[in-house]
Amino acid sequence: MDYKRVSSHENININQNFLVSAGPGSGKTEFLVNHIHHIIKESGKINTLRKVLAITYTNVAADNLSRRIGYTSGLTQVSTIHSFLSEFILLPYSWLLEGKYSLPKKLTITPHQLASFSDFKELCQKYKCQYMTYYDNIRDRIS
């Protein structure tokens, strides 16, 4: 497969899929930040209900990308895959799975699955979910 080399400041087609592959310190994050700003500026489809989504592997990367993107009037969503799935899939739709697939009534989320526990507690309150942390689960099993 042939790859096109682009600089971190070069704009590419906003409707085109792409792969960023480069070594540390080569400008991958800078390219993504510039591309996200380009999408917001050029796309007529982006609004507060249709956002640009950037998913990272780590909380550090999500925080770094969010900080570097800056304020975008709610037009971007930057998160780890775990926090994205928790906020937009698991919590809003968990009621549909209640009693099915042998799932417990209380959700058990391990600490490494969370963007932050305070965010998770806030989401549980918003969607009226019960939750039990990994530590609560251990404490219940010990006592």
Contacts in CASP RR format, 6 or more apart in sequence:
PFRMAT RR
TARGET T0000
AUTHOR 0000-0000-0000
METHOD contacts of the structure
MODEL  1
MDYKRVSSHENININQNFLVSAGPGSGKTEFLVNHIHHIIKESGKINTLR
KVLAITYTNVAADNLSRRIGYTSGLTQVSTIHSFLSEFILLPYSWLLEGK
YSLPKKLTITPHQLASFSDFKELCQKYKCQYMTYYDNIRDRIS
3 19 0 8 1.000
3 21 0 8 1.000
6 12 0 8 1.000
6 31 0 8 1.000
8 27 0 8 1.000
8 28 0 8 1.000
8 30 0 8 1.000
8 31 0 8 1.000
8 34 0 8 1.000
9 30 0 8 1.000
9 34 0 8 1.000
11 34 0 8 1.000
11 35 0 8 1.000
11 38 0 8 1.000
12 18 0 8 1.000
12 35 0 8 1.000
14 35 0 8 1.000
14 38 0 8 1.000
14 39 0 8 1.000
14 42 0 8 1.000
14 43 0 8 1.000
20 28 0 8 1.000
20 31 0 8 1.000
20 32 0 8 1.000
22 28 0 8 1.000
29 64 0 8 1.000
29 65 0 8 1.000
29 68 0 8 1.000
30 68 0 8 1.000
32 54 0 8 1.000
32 65 0 8 1.000
33 65 0 8 1.000
33 68 0 8 1.000
33 69 0 8 1.000
36 52 0 8 1.000
36 54 0 8 1.000
36 69 0 8 1.000
36 72 0 8 1.000
36 76 0 8 1.000
37 69 0 8 1.000
37 72 0 8 1.000
39 46 0 8 1.000
39 52 0 8 1.000
40 46 0 8 1.000
40 52 0 8 1.000
40 72 0 8 1.000
40 75 0 8 1.000
40 76 0 8 1.000
46 52 0 8 1.000
46 75 0 8 1.000
47 75 0 8 1.000
48 73 0 8 1.000
48 74 0 8 1.000
48 75 0 8 1.000
51 74 0 8 1.000
51 75 0 8 1.000
51 76 0 8 1.000
51 77 0 8 1.000
52 72 0 8 1.000
52 75 0 8 1.000
52 76 0 8 1.000
52 77 0 8 1.000
53 76 0 8 1.000
53 77 0 8 1.000
53 78 0 8 1.000
53 84 0 8 1.000
54 62 0 8 1.000
54 65 0 8 1.000
54 69 0 8 1.000
54 76 0 8 1.000
54 77 0 8 1.000
54 78 0 8 1.000
54 79 0 8 1.000
55 79 0 8 1.000
55 80 0 8 1.000
55 81 0 8 1.000
55 84 0 8 1.000
56 62 0 8 1.000
56 65 0 8 1.000
56 78 0 8 1.000
56 79 0 8 1.000
56 80 0 8 1.000
56 81 0 8 1.000
57 80 0 8 1.000
57 81 0 8 1.000
58 80 0 8 1.000
59 80 0 8 1.000
59 83 0 8 1.000
59 115 0 8 1.000
59 116 0 8 1.000
61 80 0 8 1.000
62 78 0 8 1.000
62 79 0 8 1.000
62 80 0 8 1.000
62 83 0 8 1.000
62 115 0 8 1.000
65 78 0 8 1.000
66 76 0 8 1.000
66 78 0 8 1.000
69 76 0 8 1.000
69 78 0 8 1.000
77 84 0 8 1.000
79 87 0 8 1.000
79 115 0 8 1.000
80 115 0 8 1.000
82 112 0 8 1.000
82 113 0 8 1.000
82 114 0 8 1.000
82 115 0 8 1.000
83 114 0 8 1.000
83 115 0 8 1.000
83 119 0 8 1.000
86 109 0 8 1.000
86 113 0 8 1.000
86 114 0 8 1.000
86 115 0 8 1.000
86 120 0 8 1.000
86 123 0 8 1.000
87 119 0 8 1.000
87 123 0 8 1.000
90 107 0 8 1.000
91 107 0 8 1.000
91 123 0 8 1.000
91 124 0 8 1.000
91 126 0 8 1.000
91 127 0 8 1.000
91 129 0 8 1.000
92 127 0 8 1.000
94 107 0 8 1.000
94 127 0 8 1.000
94 129 0 8 1.000
97 103 0 8 1.000
98 105 0 8 1.000
99 105 0 8 1.000
105 130 0 8 1.000
106 130 0 8 1.000
106 131 0 8 1.000
106 132 0 8 1.000
107 124 0 8 1.000
107 129 0 8 1.000
107 130 0 8 1.000
107 131 0 8 1.000
107 132 0 8 1.000
108 131 0 8 1.000
108 132 0 8 1.000
108 133 0 8 1.000
108 134 0 8 1.000
108 137 0 8 1.000
109 120 0 8 1.000
109 131 0 8 1.000
109 133 0 8 1.000
109 134 0 8 1.000
110 134 0 8 1.000
111 117 0 8 1.000
111 133 0 8 1.000
111 134 0 8 1.000
111 135 0 8 1.000
114 120 0 8 1.000
117 133 0 8 1.000
120 131 0 8 1.000
121 131 0 8 1.000
123 129 0 8 1.000
124 130 0 8 1.000
124 131 0 8 1.000
132 140 0 8 1.000
END
